[in-house]
Amino acid sequence: KNAVGKDQNDFKSVTYEGYGPHGVAVLVDTLTDNTTRTVGDVRSVFNKFAGNLGTTGSLSFLFDHKSEFSFRKKDGLDMDELILELIDYGVDDEYDEDEEENSITIYGDPKSFGQIQSYLEEHGFEVIGAEFTYVPNNLKEVGLEERATIDKMVERLEELDDVQTVYTNMQPQSAE
């Protein structure tokens, strides 16, 4: 203990849940050494935007906790075949393809994070991103003005020192 020093802080990972403006569900992942300060800061932002901070577990059913991997697409890659192989590792059968970036994003069971990462590396895939995420399972449609308000709230939350990531169940804006 003496070698570590008196200033050593214990950081906790805490996820706050609540409804933002227009009934959009919001999850706020934080890493904090002072939960009292962090909950006060997060609650303040929710209040400013006419939202309500809920209790732990009150909204988590609206999101699926997943591991997410992005990797460069190989020439001649048969995604159906790859997904069939990866299902044994807890990977979902749906994936996202980004033609511009020439990349694929897959989602899987967070408990299988290490196994999925090992598989991709052992099979020569260039992994460009790997993280834990929350994927909304029920998207909420909002108008342009509502979207602007929610985006402003998310931005304000992300400015807080202890906030790591903010997730919403807001429908992504269509590319019109």
Secondary structure as UniProt FT lines:
FT   TURN            2..4
FT   TURN            6..7
FT   STRAND          12..19
FT   HELIX           21..23
FT   STRAND          25..32
FT   HELIX           35..48
FT   TURN            49..50
FT   STRAND          52..53
FT   TURN            56..57
FT   HELIX           60..62
FT   STRAND          63..72
FT   TURN            75..76
FT   HELIX           79..86
FT   HELIX           87..89
FT   STRAND          91..98
FT   TURN            99..102
FT   STRAND          103..108
FT   HELIX           110..112
FT   HELIX           113..122
FT   TURN            123..124
FT   STRAND          127..136
FT   HELIX           144..159
FT   TURN            161..162
FT   STRAND          163..168
//
